[in-house]
């Protein structure tokens, strides 16, 4: 018991000793802080005035160079083509400001900044390849804190004593506009900062550029046609006809949408295709569409045959859902898709693209027409995003716009079927009484994955769609 009491006494005494040392340390720190503050207040301003020096930081550098890297934009994309820079070295950017527009093998994507700072380096030229995870630009960001900021009095004195060098270069104003308007400005060598912007938040509109060029709105289509023709010549695609004659051999890299086509078609040719073709008498559809066209125009919507065909195809997929399915990566399971995400093949200045109209089974013909018109407008302007081009479960291609009747469409993996529509032709046919009448004939071709879909199922689906298009009233009853 006596030894235990002695041990407790020693520990208590040691603890009290440590407490005294801590109090002494705190007092010393306070004294040093007060003394250093007095030295600073009485000597530093004199020293600065005597030698006429700037404020000298004793901390690390306030600015830091950050490499802004190309992040993963999804869908297995590993490289992109830089199509346009919205900034240059020396420009000041803020978060969410547009840095550049890149073109993947699926879509055009606008890259925005994640930092506030000044651009110090561009790592790529236009039309060069940038890889995911590699730097796009270097940005000098301000990482200084409150500790690095000098006192107000010192800053004021320093600013009075130090002559400043005036920057006579005019300040650069960041221009807000769309890539399509930038292309028009580049075509006619217009400085967008000198254009009077009338859009929201100071955005430069197409009409502003045309007004700056003294071009009336009646000739605006000529301007776009000229720009699109230049883009069509400069982009090598198999879907855009040009008048350029090849006088000598040349090597053109496979990039952009053409690279996507090479990849997807290589995978598609591994699929055993089954092709089924037929003719639909769409005379009643032509008459019905003429009446619906006027109603749609009153609502400000352009109605073609395609929205009606898309809706009829969706109704047919409800009866034959196997056409709206896909095989898994191991080819051991068949995945039936509840959503009818129907892709529509389009010919654009950038090549053949297949934007997707999602959840067609829930939309009306009028809603489909609005979305289809929006996708077509985006395609012409090169503004289709990654979300517009992915996730399709069934595809329809309309070659009738260009011409032709029958074709063999190629399935887009992982889908299992695709349809191609020919041109509606006025041809002689026999009616129920044996008389020769004028009929509107639509030729249709279907391709199916023969591992999943047999010929009978494909024919039955085509016959179901045929009933809807030959008699649109049946389609209305099933909606």
C-alpha positions as a Markdown table, in Angstrom:
| # | Residue | x | y | z |
|---|---|---|---|---|
| 1 | Unk | 0.0 | 0.0 | 0.0 |
| 2 | Unk | 2.9 | 2.3 | 0.9 |
| 3 | Unk | 4.6 | 1.7 | -2.5 |
| 4 | Unk | 1.4 | 2.3 | -4.4 |
| 5 | Unk | 0.9 | 5.6 | -2.7 |
| 6 | Unk | 4.4 | 6.7 | -3.5 |
| 7 | Unk | 3.9 | 5.7 | -7.2 |
| 8 | Unk | 0.8 | 7.7 | -7.4 |
| 9 | Unk | 2.5 | 10.7 | -5.8 |
| 10 | Unk | 5.3 | 10.6 | -8.4 |
| 11 | Unk | 3.0 | 10.5 | -11.3 |
| 12 | Unk | 1.0 | 13.4 | -10.0 |
| 13 | Unk | 4.1 | 15.4 | -9.5 |
| 14 | Unk | 5.2 | 14.7 | -13.0 |
| 15 | Unk | 1.9 | 15.7 | -14.4 |
| 16 | Unk | 2.0 | 19.1 | -12.6 |
| 17 | Unk | 5.5 | 19.6 | -13.9 |
| 18 | Unk | 4.4 | 19.1 | -17.5 |
| 19 | Unk | 1.5 | 21.5 | -16.9 |
| 20 | Unk | 3.9 | 24.2 | -15.8 |
| 21 | Unk | 6.0 | 23.7 | -18.9 |
| 22 | Unk | 3.0 | 24.0 | -21.1 |
| 23 | Unk | 2.0 | 27.3 | -19.4 |
| 24 | Unk | 5.6 | 28.6 | -19.9 |
| 25 | Unk | 5.5 | 27.6 | -23.5 |
| 26 | Unk | 2.3 | 29.4 | -24.2 |
| 27 | Unk | 3.5 | 32.5 | -22.4 |
| 28 | Unk | 6.7 | 32.5 | -24.5 |
| 29 | Unk | 4.8 | 32.0 | -27.7 |
| 30 | Unk | 2.6 | 35.0 | -26.8 |
| 31 | Unk | 5.6 | 37.1 | -26.0 |
| 32 | Unk | 7.4 | 36.2 | -29.2 |
| 33 | Unk | 4.3 | 36.9 | -31.2 |
| 34 | Unk | 3.8 | 40.3 | -29.6 |
| 35 | Unk | 7.5 | 41.2 | -30.1 |
| 36 | Unk | 7.5 | 40.1 | -33.8 |
| 37 | Unk | 4.3 | 42.1 | -34.4 |
| 38 | Unk | 6.0 | 45.2 | -32.9 |
| 39 | Unk | 9.1 | 44.7 | -35.1 |
| 40 | Unk | 6.9 | 44.3 | -38.1 |
| 41 | Unk | 4.8 | 47.4 | -37.4 |
| 42 | Unk | 7.9 | 49.6 | -36.7 |
| 43 | Unk | 10.5 | 48.4 | -39.1 |
| 44 | Unk | 9.0 | 46.8 | -42.2 |
| 45 | Unk | 7.3 | 49.9 | -43.6 |
| 46 | Unk | 10.5 | 51.9 | -43.1 |
| 47 | Unk | 12.6 | 49.2 | -44.9 |
| 48 | Unk | 10.1 | 49.1 | -47.8 |
| 49 | Unk | 10.1 | 52.9 | -48.1 |
| 50 | Unk | 13.9 | 53.1 | -47.9 |
| 51 | Unk | 14.5 | 50.5 | -50.6 |
| 52 | Unk | 11.3 | 51.1 | -52.6 |
| 53 | Unk | 10.7 | 47.4 | -52.9 |
| 54 | Unk | 7.6 | 45.3 | -53.7 |
| 55 | Unk | 5.9 | 43.2 | -51.0 |
| 56 | Unk | 8.0 | 40.2 | -50.5 |
| 57 | Unk | 6.2 | 36.9 | -49.8 |
| 58 | Unk | 8.0 | 34.4 | -47.5 |
| 59 | Unk | 5.5 | 31.7 | -48.4 |
| 60 | Unk | 5.5 | 29.4 | -51.5 |
| 61 | Unk | 4.4 | 30.7 | -54.9 |
| 62 | Unk | 0.7 | 31.9 | -55.0 |
| 63 | Unk | 0.1 | 30.6 | -58.6 |
| 64 | Unk | 0.2 | 27.0 | -59.7 |
| 65 | Unk | 0.2 | 25.5 | -63.1 |
| 66 | Unk | -2.5 | 22.8 | -63.4 |
| 67 | Unk | -2.8 | 20.4 | -66.3 |
| 68 | Unk | -6.4 | 20.2 | -67.4 |
| 69 | Unk | -6.8 | 16.6 | -68.6 |
| 70 | Unk | -9.3 | 15.1 | -70.9 |
| 71 | Unk | -11.6 | 13.1 | -68.7 |
| 72 | Unk | -13.5 | 10.0 | -69.6 |
| 73 | Unk | -16.6 | 10.9 | -71.6 |
| 74 | Unk | -18.1 | 7.4 | -71.5 |
| 75 | Unk | -19.0 | 4.7 | -74.0 |
| 76 | Unk | -15.5 | 3.4 | -74.1 |
| 77 | Unk | -14.1 | 6.4 | -75.9 |
| 78 | Unk | -10.3 | 6.7 | -75.6 |
| 79 | Unk | -9.4 | 9.3 | -78.1 |
| 80 | Unk | -11.0 | 12.4 | -79.7 |
| 81 | Unk | -10.2 | 14.9 | -82.5 |
| 82 | Unk | -9.9 | 18.6 | -81.4 |
| 83 | Unk | -12.2 | 20.4 | -83.8 |
| 84 | Unk | -12.1 | 23.9 | -82.4 |
| 85 | Unk | -10.5 | 25.9 | -79.6 |
| 86 | Unk | -12.6 | 28.6 | -77.8 |
| 87 | Unk | -9.6 | 29.9 | -75.9 |
| 88 | Unk | -5.9 | 30.8 | -76.6 |
| 89 | Unk | -2.8 | 31.3 | -74.5 |
| 90 | Unk | -3.2 | 34.2 | -72.1 |
| 91 | Unk | -7.0 | 34.0 | -71.9 |
| 92 | Unk | -8.6 | 34.1 | -68.5 |
| 93 | Unk | -11.2 | 31.4 | -67.9 |
| 94 | Unk | -13.7 | 30.6 | -65.2 |
| 95 | Unk | -15.3 | 27.3 | -64.2 |
| 96 | Unk | -17.8 | 26.0 | -66.8 |
| 97 | Unk | -16.4 | 28.2 | -69.5 |
| 98 | Unk | -16.0 | 26.4 | -72.9 |
| 99 | Unk | -12.5 | 25.3 | -73.6 |
| 100 | Unk | -12.8 | 23.4 | -76.9 |
| 101 | Unk | -15.0 | 21.2 | -79.0 |
| 102 | Unk | -13.9 | 17.7 | -79.6 |
| 103 | Unk | -15.1 | 15.0 | -82.0 |
| 104 | Unk | -15.2 | 11.4 | -80.9 |
| 105 | Unk | -16.2 | 8.5 | -83.0 |
| 106 | Unk | -19.7 | 8.9 | -81.8 |
| 107 | Unk | -20.5 | 12.5 | -81.2 |
| 108 | Unk | -19.3 | 16.1 | -80.9 |
| 109 | Unk | -18.6 | 17.1 | -77.3 |
| 110 | Unk | -17.9 | 20.6 | -75.8 |
| 111 | Unk | -15.3 | 20.5 | -73.0 |
| 112 | Unk | -15.7 | 23.1 | -70.3 |
| 113 | Unk | -13.2 | 24.3 | -67.7 |
| 114 | Unk | -13.0 | 23.0 | -64.1 |
| 115 | Unk | -10.7 | 25.8 | -62.9 |
| 116 | Unk | -10.5 | 29.5 | -62.6 |
| 117 | Unk | -7.3 | 30.9 | -64.0 |
| 118 | Unk | -5.2 | 31.8 | -67.1 |
| 119 | Unk | -4.5 | 29.6 | -70.1 |
| 120 | Unk | -0.7 | 29.1 | -70.4 |
| 121 | Unk | -0.4 | 26.3 | -73.0 |
| 122 | Unk | -2.5 | 24.4 | -75.6 |
| 123 | Unk | -1.3 | 20.9 | -75.9 |
| 124 | Unk | -3.0 | 20.2 | -79.3 |
| 125 | Unk | -3.6 | 21.9 | -82.6 |
| 126 | Unk | -6.9 | 21.7 | -84.4 |
| 127 | Unk | -7.6 | 18.3 | -86.0 |
| 128 | Unk | -5.0 | 16.6 | -83.8 |
| 129 | Unk | -5.9 | 13.6 | -81.7 |
| 130 | Unk | -6.2 | 13.9 | -77.9 |
| 131 | Unk | -6.3 | 10.9 | -75.6 |
| 132 | Unk | -8.3 | 10.4 | -72.5 |
| 133 | Unk | -6.2 | 11.1 | -69.4 |
| 134 | Unk | -3.8 | 13.3 | -71.3 |
| 135 | Unk | -3.6 | 17.1 | -70.8 |
| 136 | Unk | -5.6 | 19.4 | -73.1 |
| 137 | Unk | -4.4 | 22.8 | -71.7 |
| 138 | Unk | -2.3 | 24.1 | -68.8 |
| 139 | Unk | -4.1 | 26.6 | -66.5 |
| 140 | Unk | -2.4 | 28.9 | -64.1 |
| 141 | Unk | -4.6 | 28.9 | -61.0 |
| 142 | Unk | -4.4 | 31.2 | -57.9 |
| 143 | Unk | -3.9 | 29.0 | -54.8 |
| 144 | Unk | -3.0 | 31.8 | -52.4 |
| 145 | Unk | -4.9 | 32.1 | -49.1 |
| 146 | Unk | -5.5 | 34.8 | -46.6 |
| 147 | Unk | -2.1 | 34.3 | -45.1 |
| 148 | Unk | -0.3 | 35.3 | -48.3 |
| 149 | Unk | -2.3 | 38.5 | -48.6 |
| 150 | Unk | -0.3 | 41.6 | -47.3 |
| 151 | Unk | -1.9 | 44.0 | -44.9 |
| 152 | Unk | -4.0 | 46.8 | -46.5 |
| 153 | Unk | -1.6 | 49.6 | -45.4 |
| 154 | Unk | 1.4 | 47.9 | -46.8 |
| 155 | Unk | -0.3 | 47.2 | -50.1 |
| 156 | Unk | -1.4 | 50.8 | -50.4 |
| 157 | Unk | 2.1 | 52.1 | -49.7 |
| 158 | Unk | 3.6 | 49.7 | -52.2 |
| 159 | Unk | 1.2 | 50.6 | -54.8 |
| 160 | Unk | 2.1 | 54.3 | -54.3 |
| 161 | Unk | 5.8 | 53.8 | -54.5 |
| 162 | Unk | 6.0 | 51.3 | -57.4 |
| 163 | Unk | 5.4 | 52.7 | -60.9 |
| 164 | Unk | 3.0 | 50.4 | -62.7 |
| 165 | Unk | 3.4 | 49.5 | -66.3 |
| 166 | Unk | 0.2 | 50.2 | -68.2 |
| 167 | Unk | -1.1 | 47.4 | -70.4 |
| 168 | Unk | -2.0 | 49.2 | -73.6 |
| 169 | Unk | -3.5 | 46.1 | -75.3 |
| 170 | Unk | -7.3 | 46.1 | -75.3 |
| 171 | Unk | -8.9 | 43.7 | -72.9 |
| 172 | Unk | -10.3 | 40.6 | -74.5 |
| 173 | Unk | -14.0 | 39.9 | -74.0 |
| 174 | Unk | -15.1 | 36.3 | -74.0 |
| 175 | Unk | -17.8 | 35.8 | -76.7 |
| 176 | Unk | -20.7 | 33.5 | -76.0 |
| 177 | Unk | -22.1 | 31.8 | -79.1 |
| 178 | Unk | -22.6 | 28.4 | -80.7 |
| 179 | Unk | -20.1 | 26.4 | -82.8 |
| 180 | Unk | -22.2 | 26.9 | -85.9 |
| 181 | Unk | -22.0 | 30.7 | -85.5 |
| 182 | Unk | -18.3 | 30.5 | -84.9 |
| 183 | Unk | -17.9 | 28.6 | -88.2 |
| 184 | Unk | -19.8 | 31.3 | -90.0 |
| 185 | Unk | -17.6 | 34.0 | -88.4 |
| 186 | Unk | -14.5 | 32.1 | -89.4 |
| 187 | Unk | -15.7 | 31.6 | -93.0 |
| 188 | Unk | -16.2 | 35.4 | -93.4 |
| 189 | Unk | -13.3 | 36.4 | -91.1 |
| 190 | Unk | -15.5 | 38.2 | -88.6 |
| 191 | Unk | -14.2 | 39.1 | -85.1 |
| 192 | Unk | -17.1 | 38.1 | -82.9 |
| 193 | Unk | -16.0 | 40.5 | -80.2 |
| 194 | Unk | -16.9 | 43.4 | -82.6 |
| 195 | Unk | -20.4 | 42.0 | -83.3 |
| 196 | Unk | -23.3 | 43.6 | -81.5 |
| 197 | Unk | -24.8 | 40.7 | -79.4 |
| 198 | Unk | -28.5 | 40.6 | -78.9 |
| 199 | Unk | -28.9 | 37.2 | -77.4 |
| 200 | Unk | -29.5 | 36.3 | -73.8 |
| 201 | Unk | -26.5 | 37.0 | -71.4 |
| 202 | Unk | -24.7 | 38.7 | -74.3 |
| 203 | Unk | -24.7 | 35.7 | -76.6 |
| 204 | Unk | -24.0 | 36.3 | -80.3 |
| 205 | Unk | -26.7 | 34.9 | -82.5 |
| 206 | Unk | -26.6 | 34.0 | -86.2 |
| 207 | Unk | -28.8 | 37.0 | -87.0 |
| 208 | Unk | -26.2 | 39.3 | -85.3 |
| 209 | Unk | -23.4 | 38.0 | -87.5 |
| 210 | Unk | -25.6 | 38.4 | -90.6 |
| 211 | Unk | -26.5 | 41.9 | -89.6 |
| 212 | Unk | -22.8 | 42.7 | -89.1 |
| 213 | Unk | -22.1 | 41.4 | -92.6 |
| 214 | Unk | -25.1 | 43.3 | -94.0 |
| 215 | Unk | -26.7 | 40.1 | -95.2 |
| 216 | Unk | -30.5 | 40.0 | -95.1 |
| 217 | Unk | -32.3 | 37.1 | -93.6 |
| 218 | Unk | -33.5 | 36.0 | -97.0 |
| 219 | Unk | -30.0 | 35.1 | -98.0 |
| 220 | Unk | -29.1 | 33.4 | -94.7 |
| 221 | Unk | -29.7 | 30.0 | -96.2 |
| 222 | Unk | -27.1 | 30.8 | -98.8 |
| 223 | Unk | -24.6 | 31.5 | -96.1 |
| 224 | Unk | -25.3 | 28.2 | -94.3 |
| 225 | Unk | -25.1 | 26.3 | -97.6 |
| 226 | Unk | -21.7 | 27.9 | -98.4 |
| 227 | Unk | -20.4 | 26.9 | -94.9 |
| 228 | Unk | -21.8 | 23.4 | -95.1 |
| 229 | Unk | -20.3 | 22.9 | -98.5 |
| 230 | Unk | -16.9 | 23.9 | -97.2 |
| 231 | Unk | -17.3 | 21.4 | -94.3 |
| 232 | Unk | -18.4 | 18.7 | -96.7 |
| 233 | Unk | -15.3 | 19.1 | -98.8 |
| 234 | Unk | -12.9 | 19.2 | -95.8 |
| 235 | Unk | -14.3 | 16.1 | -94.1 |
| 236 | Unk | -13.6 | 12.8 | -95.8 |
| 237 | Unk | -16.8 | 10.7 | -95.6 |
| 238 | Unk | -18.4 | 8.1 | -97.9 |
| 239 | Unk | -21.8 | 9.7 | -97.6 |
| 240 | Unk | -21.1 | 13.2 | -98.9 |
| 241 | Unk | -20.6 | 13.6 | -102.6 |
| 242 | Unk | -18.1 | 16.3 | -103.6 |
| 243 | Unk | -16.7 | 17.6 | -106.9 |
| 244 | Unk | -13.1 | 17.1 | -105.8 |
| 245 | Unk | -11.0 | 15.2 | -108.3 |
| 246 | Unk | -8.2 | 13.1 | -106.9 |
| 247 | Unk | -5.2 | 13.8 | -109.2 |
| 248 | Unk | -2.6 | 11.9 | -107.1 |
| 249 | Unk | -2.5 | 9.3 | -104.3 |
| 250 | Unk | -3.1 | 10.6 | -100.8 |
| 251 | Unk | -3.4 | 9.2 | -97.3 |
| 252 | Unk | -6.4 | 10.3 | -95.2 |
| 253 | Unk | -6.6 | 9.1 | -91.6 |
| 254 | Unk | -9.7 | 7.4 | -90.5 |
| 255 | Unk | -11.2 | 9.5 | -87.7 |
| 256 | Unk | -14.5 | 10.7 | -86.3 |
| 257 | Unk | -17.7 | 9.2 | -87.5 |
| 258 | Unk | -15.9 | 7.2 | -90.2 |
| 259 | Unk | -13.8 | 5.5 | -87.5 |
| 260 | Unk | -17.0 | 4.6 | -85.7 |
| 261 | Unk | -18.5 | 3.2 | -88.8 |
| 262 | Unk | -15.4 | 1.0 | -89.5 |
| 263 | Unk | -15.6 | -0.3 | -85.9 |
| 264 | Unk | -19.3 | -1.0 | -85.8 |
| 265 | Unk | -19.5 | -2.5 | -89.3 |
| 266 | Unk | -16.6 | -4.8 | -88.6 |
| 267 | Unk | -18.5 | -6.1 | -85.6 |
| 268 | Unk | -21.8 | -6.2 | -87.6 |
| 269 | Unk | -20.3 | -8.5 | -90.3 |
| 270 | Unk | -19.8 | -11.1 | -87.6 |
| 271 | Unk | -23.6 | -11.4 | -87.4 |
| 272 | Unk | -25.5 | -13.8 | -89.7 |
| 273 | Unk | -28.0 | -11.5 | -91.5 |
| 274 | Unk | -31.4 | -12.6 | -92.6 |
| 275 | Unk | -33.0 | -10.2 | -95.1 |
| 276 | Unk | -36.7 | -9.9 | -95.8 |
| 277 | Unk | -38.3 | -7.5 | -98.3 |
| 278 | Unk | -41.8 | -6.5 | -99.2 |
| 279 | Unk | -44.0 | -3.8 | -100.7 |
| 280 | Unk | -46.6 | -1.7 | -98.9 |
| 281 | Unk | -49.5 | 0.0 | -100.6 |
| 282 | Unk | -49.5 | 3.3 | -98.6 |
| 283 | Unk | -52.1 | 5.1 | -100.7 |
| 284 | Unk | -54.3 | 5.7 | -97.6 |
| 285 | Unk | -51.3 | 6.8 | -95.6 |
| 286 | Unk | -50.5 | 9.4 | -98.2 |
| 287 | Unk | -54.0 | 10.9 | -98.0 |
| 288 | Unk | -54.1 | 10.8 | -94.2 |
| 289 | Unk | -50.7 | 12.5 | -94.0 |
| 290 | Unk | -51.9 | 15.4 | -96.2 |
| 291 | Unk | -54.6 | 16.2 | -93.7 |
| 292 | Unk | -52.4 | 15.8 | -90.7 |
| 293 | Unk | -49.7 | 17.9 | -92.3 |
| 294 | Unk | -51.9 | 20.9 | -92.3 |
| 295 | Unk | -52.8 | 20.4 | -88.6 |
| 296 | Unk | -49.2 | 20.1 | -87.7 |
| 297 | Unk | -48.2 | 23.2 | -89.6 |
| 298 | Unk | -50.8 | 25.2 | -87.6 |
| 299 | Unk | -48.8 | 24.0 | -84.5 |
| 300 | Unk | -45.5 | 25.0 | -86.1 |
| 301 | Unk | -44.3 | 21.4 | -86.6 |
| 302 | Unk | -43.2 | 19.8 | -89.9 |
| 303 | Unk | -44.8 | 16.4 | -90.3 |
| 304 | Unk | -43.3 | 13.8 | -92.6 |
| 305 | Unk | -44.0 | 10.1 | -93.1 |
| 306 | Unk | -41.2 | 9.1 | -90.8 |
| 307 | Unk | -42.9 | 9.9 | -87.4 |
| 308 | Unk | -45.9 | 7.9 | -88.4 |
| 309 | Unk | -43.8 | 5.0 | -89.5 |
| 310 | Unk | -41.7 | 5.2 | -86.3 |
| 311 | Unk | -44.9 | 5.0 | -84.2 |
| 312 | Unk | -46.3 | 2.1 | -86.2 |
| 313 | Unk | -43.0 | 0.2 | -85.8 |
| 314 | Unk | -43.2 | 0.8 | -82.1 |
| 315 | Unk | -46.7 | -0.6 | -81.9 |
| 316 | Unk | -45.5 | -3.7 | -83.9 |
| 317 | Unk | -42.6 | -4.2 | -81.5 |
| 318 | Unk | -45.2 | -4.5 | -78.7 |
| 319 | Unk | -46.5 | -7.7 | -80.4 |
| 320 | Unk | -43.0 | -9.0 | -81.4 |
| 321 | Unk | -40.7 | -7.8 | -78.6 |
| 322 | Unk | -37.8 | -10.1 | -79.7 |
| 323 | Unk | -37.0 | -7.6 | -82.4 |
| 324 | Unk | -36.3 | -5.1 | -79.6 |
| 325 | Unk | -33.8 | -7.2 | -77.8 |
| 326 | Unk | -30.1 | -7.8 | -77.7 |
| 327 | Unk | -27.6 | -10.6 | -76.9 |
| 328 | Unk | -25.2 | -10.2 | -73.9 |
| 329 | Unk | -21.5 | -10.1 | -74.4 |
| 330 | Unk | -21.2 | -13.9 | -73.9 |
| 331 | Unk | -24.0 | -14.6 | -76.3 |
| 332 | Unk | -25.7 | -16.7 | -73.6 |
| 333 | Unk | -28.6 | -14.5 | -72.6 |
| 334 | Unk | -31.2 | -12.5 | -74.6 |
| 335 | Unk | -32.1 | -9.2 | -73.1 |
| 336 | Unk | -35.6 | -7.9 | -73.9 |
| 337 | Unk | -35.7 | -4.1 | -73.8 |
| 338 | Unk | -38.8 | -2.4 | -72.3 |
| 339 | Unk | -38.1 | 1.0 | -73.9 |
| 340 | Unk | -38.4 | 1.4 | -77.6 |
| 341 | Unk | -35.4 | 3.6 | -78.4 |
| 342 | Unk | -35.6 | 3.8 | -82.1 |
| 343 | Unk | -32.7 | 5.2 | -84.1 |
| 344 | Unk | -33.1 | 7.0 | -87.3 |
| 345 | Unk | -30.2 | 7.1 | -89.8 |
| 346 | Unk | -29.4 | 10.6 | -91.1 |
| 347 | Unk | -27.0 | 12.0 | -93.6 |
| 348 | Unk | -25.2 | 15.0 | -92.2 |
| 349 | Unk | -22.2 | 17.1 | -93.2 |
| 350 | Unk | -20.2 | 15.1 | -90.8 |
| 351 | Unk | -21.3 | 11.8 | -92.3 |
| 352 | Unk | -23.9 | 9.2 | -91.5 |
| 353 | Unk | -25.2 | 9.3 | -87.9 |
| 354 | Unk | -28.0 | 7.5 | -86.1 |
| 355 | Unk | -29.6 | 9.7 | -83.4 |
| 356 | Unk | -32.1 | 8.0 | -81.1 |
| 357 | Unk | -35.7 | 8.9 | -80.2 |
| 358 | Unk | -36.2 | 7.4 | -76.7 |
| 359 | Unk | -39.3 | 5.8 | -75.3 |
| 360 | Unk | -41.3 | 5.9 | -78.5 |
| 361 | Unk | -44.0 | 3.6 | -77.0 |
| 362 | Unk | -45.0 | 6.5 | -74.6 |
| 363 | Unk | -45.0 | 9.3 | -77.2 |
| 364 | Unk | -47.6 | 10.5 | -79.7 |
| 365 | Unk | -46.9 | 11.0 | -83.4 |
| 366 | Unk | -46.9 | 14.7 | -82.8 |
| 367 | Unk | -44.2 | 14.4 | -80.1 |
| 368 | Unk | -42.1 | 12.1 | -82.2 |
| 369 | Unk | -42.3 | 14.7 | -85.1 |
| 370 | Unk | -41.0 | 17.5 | -82.8 |
| 371 | Unk | -38.1 | 15.4 | -81.5 |
| 372 | Unk | -37.2 | 14.2 | -85.0 |
| 373 | Unk | -37.1 | 17.7 | -86.3 |
| 374 | Unk | -34.9 | 18.8 | -83.4 |
| 375 | Unk | -32.5 | 15.9 | -84.0 |
| 376 | Unk | -32.3 | 16.8 | -87.7 |
| 377 | Unk | -31.5 | 20.4 | -87.0 |
| 378 | Unk | -28.8 | 19.3 | -84.5 |
| 379 | Unk | -27.3 | 17.0 | -87.1 |
| 380 | Unk | -27.1 | 19.7 | -89.8 |
| 381 | Unk | -25.3 | 22.0 | -87.3 |
| 382 | Unk | -23.0 | 19.3 | -86.0 |
| 383 | Unk | -24.4 | 19.6 | -82.5 |
| 384 | Unk | -25.5 | 16.0 | -81.8 |
| 385 | Unk | -24.3 | 15.0 | -78.4 |
| 386 | Unk | -23.3 | 11.6 | -77.0 |
| 387 | Unk | -26.7 | 11.1 | -75.4 |
| 388 | Unk | -28.4 | 11.7 | -78.8 |
| 389 | Unk | -26.5 | 8.9 | -80.5 |
| 390 | Unk | -26.4 | 6.1 | -77.9 |
| 391 | Unk | -28.8 | 3.6 | -76.3 |
| 392 | Unk | -30.7 | 2.6 | -79.5 |
| 393 | Unk | -32.6 | -0.7 | -79.5 |
| 394 | Unk | -34.1 | -0.7 | -83.0 |
| 395 | Unk | -33.1 | 1.3 | -86.1 |
| 396 | Unk | -34.9 | 2.5 | -89.3 |
| 397 | Unk | -33.0 | 3.9 | -92.3 |
| 398 | Unk | -34.8 | 5.9 | -95.0 |
| 399 | Unk | -32.9 | 5.7 | -98.2 |
| 400 | Unk | -35.9 | 6.9 | -100.1 |
| 401 | Unk | -34.9 | 10.5 | -99.5 |
| 402 | Unk | -31.9 | 10.0 | -101.8 |
| 403 | Unk | -33.5 | 7.4 | -104.1 |
| 404 | Unk | -33.7 | 3.6 | -104.5 |
| 405 | Unk | -36.1 | 0.9 | -103.6 |
| 406 | Unk | -34.5 | -2.2 | -102.0 |
| 407 | Unk | -31.3 | -2.5 | -100.0 |
| 408 | Unk | -29.6 | -4.8 | -97.5 |
| 409 | Unk | -29.3 | -2.8 | -94.2 |
| 410 | Unk | -26.6 | -3.8 | -91.8 |
| 411 | Unk | -27.5 | -4.4 | -88.2 |
| 412 | Unk | -25.9 | -2.1 | -85.6 |
| 413 | Unk | -24.6 | -4.2 | -82.7 |
| 414 | Unk | -25.9 | -5.0 | -80.1 |
| 415 | Unk | -29.2 | -4.6 | -81.8 |
| 416 | Unk | -30.8 | -7.6 | -83.6 |
| 417 | Unk | -32.8 | -6.0 | -86.4 |
| 418 | Unk | -33.0 | -3.0 | -88.7 |
| 419 | Unk | -35.3 | -1.7 | -91.4 |
| 420 | Unk | -34.6 | 0.3 | -94.6 |
| 421 | Unk | -37.4 | 2.3 | -96.3 |
| 422 | Unk | -37.2 | 2.9 | -100.1 |
| 423 | Unk | -38.8 | 5.7 | -102.1 |
| 424 | Unk | -42.6 | 5.9 | -102.3 |
| 425 | Unk | -43.4 | 5.3 | -106.0 |
| 426 | Unk | -46.7 | 5.8 | -107.9 |
| 427 | Unk | -47.2 | 2.5 | -109.7 |
| 428 | Unk | -50.1 | 0.7 | -111.4 |
| 429 | Unk | -51.8 | -2.0 | -109.3 |
| 430 | Unk | -55.0 | -4.1 | -109.5 |
| 431 | Unk | -57.8 | -3.3 | -107.1 |
| 432 | Unk | -60.2 | -5.9 | -105.6 |
| 433 | Unk | -62.4 | -5.8 | -108.8 |
| 434 | Unk | -59.5 | -6.4 | -111.1 |
| 435 | Unk | -59.2 | -2.8 | -112.4 |
| 436 | Unk | -55.8 | -1.1 | -112.8 |
| 437 | Unk | -55.5 | 1.8 | -110.4 |
| 438 | Unk | -52.8 | 4.2 | -109.3 |
| 439 | Unk | -51.2 | 3.2 | -106.1 |
| 440 | Unk | -48.4 | 4.6 | -103.8 |
| 441 | Unk | -46.0 | 1.8 | -103.2 |
| 442 | Unk | -43.4 | 1.8 | -100.4 |
| 443 | Unk | -40.6 | -0.8 | -100.7 |
| 444 | Unk | -39.2 | -2.1 | -97.4 |
| 445 | Unk | -36.2 | -4.2 | -96.5 |
| 446 | Unk | -35.6 | -5.8 | -93.1 |
| 447 | Unk | -32.4 | -7.4 | -91.7 |
| 448 | Unk | -32.4 | -9.6 | -88.6 |
| 449 | Unk | -29.9 | -11.5 | -86.6 |
| 450 | Unk | -30.6 | -15.1 | -87.7 |
| 451 | Unk | -29.2 | -16.4 | -84.4 |
| 452 | Unk | -32.1 | -14.8 | -82.6 |
| 453 | Unk | -34.9 | -14.1 | -85.1 |
| 454 | Unk | -36.2 | -16.6 | -87.7 |
| 455 | Unk | -37.7 | -15.7 | -91.0 |
| 456 | Unk | -41.3 | -16.3 | -89.9 |
| 457 | Unk | -41.0 | -13.9 | -87.0 |
| 458 | Unk | -39.5 | -11.2 | -89.2 |
| 459 | Unk | -42.3 | -11.7 | -91.8 |
| 460 | Unk | -45.0 | -11.5 | -89.2 |
| 461 | Unk | -43.6 | -8.3 | -87.8 |
| 462 | Unk | -43.4 | -6.8 | -91.3 |
| 463 | Unk | -47.0 | -7.8 | -92.0 |
| 464 | Unk | -48.1 | -6.2 | -88.7 |
| 465 | Unk | -46.4 | -3.0 | -89.7 |
| 466 | Unk | -47.9 | -3.3 | -93.2 |
| 467 | Unk | -51.4 | -3.3 | -91.8 |
| 468 | Unk | -50.8 | -0.2 | -89.8 |
| 469 | Unk | -49.4 | 1.7 | -92.8 |
| 470 | Unk | -51.8 | 0.5 | -95.4 |
| 471 | Unk | -54.8 | 1.4 | -93.1 |
| 472 | Unk | -53.8 | 4.2 | -90.6 |
| 473 | Unk | -57.2 | 3.8 | -88.9 |
| 474 | Unk | -56.0 | 0.5 | -87.4 |
| 475 | Unk | -53.0 | 2.3 | -86.0 |
| 476 | Unk | -55.2 | 4.9 | -84.3 |
| 477 | Unk | -57.4 | 2.2 | -82.8 |
| 478 | Unk | -54.3 | 0.5 | -81.2 |
| 479 | Unk | -52.8 | 3.7 | -79.8 |
